[in-house]
């Protein structure tokens, strides 16, 4: 899957993470972070500076974004790629 130019956004995201789904800024930040993480895989990218701090914190609190020092990964990305 690493050679295809898309990222998967599962339909169940809204059911499992309604606070993310219902907030346009947080959902937009998630999509941007997901695409960056997919492009960087298997490396972990640095958090983009344009991502809103509050939206990023909500994503980390929800468990969708996993911080790794100054870098991050997306929940389930490793499993998806392997």
GIBEL-V173694 format. One record per backbone hydrogen bond with DSSP energy under -0.5 kcal/mol. CO is the residue of the C=O (numbers start at 1). NH is the residue of the N-H. If there is no record, write none. Layout:
# GIBEL-V173694
co | nh
CO | NH
CO | NH
This chain:
# GIBEL-V173694
co | nh
1 | 4
4 | 6
8 | 10
10 | 13
11 | 14
12 | 15
12 | 16
13 | 17
17 | 20
17 | 21
18 | 22
20 | 23
22 | 24
23 | 27
24 | 28
25 | 29
26 | 30
27 | 31
28 | 32
29 | 33
30 | 34
31 | 35
32 | 36
33 | 37
34 | 38
35 | 39
36 | 40
37 | 41
40 | 43
43 | 45
45 | 72
48 | 51
52 | 56
53 | 57
54 | 58
55 | 59
56 | 60
57 | 61
58 | 62
59 | 63
59 | 64
59 | 65
60 | 63
64 | 75
65 | 67
66 | 73
68 | 71
70 | 47
71 | 68
73 | 66
74 | 77
76 | 80
77 | 81
78 | 82
